[in-house]
Amino acid sequence: MRVVRTIADLRALLKPLREQGQRIGFVPTMGFLHEGHGALIRQSAARCDATVVSIFVNPNQFGPGEDLASYPRDLERDQSLCLETGASVLFLPEVAEIYPTGFQTHVEPGSLAEPLCGKFRPGHFRGVATVVAKLFNIVQPDLAFFGQKDYQQAVVIRRMVRDLNLPVDVVVVPTVREADGLALSSRNTYLDPAGRKRALALSEGLLAAREAFEGGERRTAKLIELAKAPLAKVDKVQYLELVDAQTLEPLKGVVNRTVALCVAAYVGDTRLIDNVILAPSPEEAGLNVSLSPQKS
Ligand code: AMP
């Protein structure tokens, strides 16, 4: 595995691979890697000839009062995880490499960036979309891997790729959870043992709602009620919403299309997010798909 810190070195390294027709996979991260990142890297390594992992704590996606300065770092451990999971190149740019003096051009996402996290983190998705567009231009990957854990982020990036005709396929990888359900997150490291227990409320509620959905429950109010019940254990629920999985618009009444049930909550000062996707059968979703062979 090669470690590079400059855009020029990364381009020089990747150019011959691309010329040989190698398929390049890309996993952008902010470091303090865990098995959730590992799943993305493994999938890229399985599907591509070379996998680039970037670690860049992007200042432009943090708001005032957020955890930019304290964001956890452990480069040695990150390097081992990248090696173990099949990364070929680790890209570690400094902030000045990505944002040289005078930087002033941004990617502005549209309405998909407004609800859910967007409502509480103004400018966050603008920062994410801008850095991801820049990283795509730097790496020029064939495939890029994102986690379902940050569902709105994946939806915003997918839209950006279509809207700006970026030549990359976005792959969304299911959320990796601890055995008890807690979604892996770099920010879980902020939690003390008592906080870690209370943080389980997010996945407990979502997984209960998913189980009910799988058992046939389609009323949005009931699904939200089930997801809400354990959240009495957290300090503050920022949002708990059931939204159309594509448009992210809130859904009321009954679930008749694929939806995302999304939550953001605080345990102490730690902000955690999680979600589940609930997909009704094609018939219920009004897709009118015949699963039996057509008779002539
Ligand atoms: P981050 O380092 O938090 O910016 O995350 C980098 C990538 O890893 C993003 O695409 C995340 O959605 C993804 N990711 C983070 N946690 C998980 C998880 N538990 N399961 C799957 N993907 C994840």
Boltz pocket constraint, residues with backbone or C-beta under 6 A from the ligand:
constraints:
  - pocket:
      binder: B
      contacts: [[A, 28], [A, 29], [A, 30], [A, 31], [A, 35], [A, 36], [A, 37], [A, 39], [A, 40], [A, 145], [A, 146], [A, 147], [A, 148], [A, 149], [A, 150], [A, 173], [A, 174], [A, 175], [A, 176], [A, 177], [A, 183], [A, 184], [A, 185], [A, 186]]
      max_distance: 6.0
